[in-house]
Amino acid sequence: MTELKQTIKKILKENVEELEGVELTDDLPLVSGGFMDSFDIVNLIEIFEQDLGIEIDLQNIEIEQFDNIASICSMIEGQ
């Protein structure tokens, strides 16, 4: 597992209450599976920016980019 995926999983576990006790796999449907909503995404964007030292372009964000760990990694790597 890449360091970025490990970091994302840690951030998700610490900040999304609905994921408590859930095994996080790369393709677990986070949004479409009901684990995260738009409030979680807004919070996570701020945390990713702070913890990873990146700036996420909000005008190009799609909710689908947060539906699983693999898509979150791709979105972050594209910033």
matplotlib code that plots the C-alpha trace (Angstrom):
import matplotlib.pyplot as plt

x = [0.0, 1.3, 2.1, -0.6, -3.3, -2.2, -2.4, -5.9, -7.1, -5.8, -7.5, -10.8, -10.7, -10.0, -12.5, -15.5, -17.5, -19.5, -16.3, -15.7, -15.2, -15.3, -12.5, -11.3, -10.5, -9.5, -12.9, -15.2, -18.1, -17.7, -20.3, -22.6, -22.4, -23.7, -20.6, -19.9, -21.9, -21.1, -20.3, -17.7, -16.2, -15.9, -14.2, -11.9, -10.8, -9.6, -7.8, -6.2, -5.0, -3.5, -2.0, -0.7, 0.4, -1.7, -4.4, -7.5, -9.1, -12.7, -14.1, -13.0, -14.1, -16.8, -18.4, -17.5, -13.9, -14.6, -16.4, -13.5, -9.9, -8.5, -10.4, -9.4, -5.7, -6.1, -7.7, -5.0, -2.2, -3.7, -3.5]
y = [0.0, 3.4, 6.0, 8.3, 5.5, 4.8, 8.5, 8.8, 5.8, 7.2, 10.6, 8.9, 6.7, 9.7, 12.1, 10.1, 8.7, 6.3, 4.5, 3.3, -0.4, -0.6, -2.3, 0.4, -1.2, 0.8, 0.3, 0.6, 3.0, 5.8, 8.2, 5.9, 3.5, 6.1, 6.4, 10.0, 13.0, 16.5, 17.8, 15.1, 15.9, 19.6, 18.7, 16.2, 18.8, 21.1, 18.3, 17.0, 20.5, 21.0, 17.5, 16.9, 20.5, 20.7, 23.1, 21.4, 23.3, 23.4, 24.4, 21.0, 18.8, 16.1, 14.2, 10.9, 11.7, 11.0, 7.7, 5.4, 5.6, 4.9, 7.9, 10.1, 9.2, 10.0, 13.3, 14.3, 13.1, 15.4, 18.5]
z = [0.0, -0.9, 1.8, 0.4, 0.7, 4.2, 5.1, 3.5, 5.4, 8.7, 8.0, 7.1, 10.2, 12.5, 10.9, 9.6, 12.5, 10.2, 9.3, 12.8, 12.8, 9.0, 7.1, 4.6, 1.2, -1.9, -3.5, -0.5, -1.7, 0.8, -0.6, -2.5, 0.4, 2.8, 4.9, 3.9, 3.0, 1.6, 5.1, 5.5, 2.1, 3.0, 6.3, 4.6, 1.9, 4.6, 6.4, 3.2, 2.4, 5.9, 6.4, 2.9, 2.1, -1.0, -2.4, -3.8, -6.7, -5.5, -8.9, -10.4, -7.6, -8.3, -5.5, -7.3, -6.6, -2.9, -3.4, -2.7, -1.5, -5.0, -6.5, -3.6, -4.2, -7.9, -7.2, -4.7, -7.0, -9.7, -7.6]

ax = plt.figure().add_subplot(projection="3d")
ax.plot(x, y, z, "-o")
ax.set_aspect("equal")
plt.show()
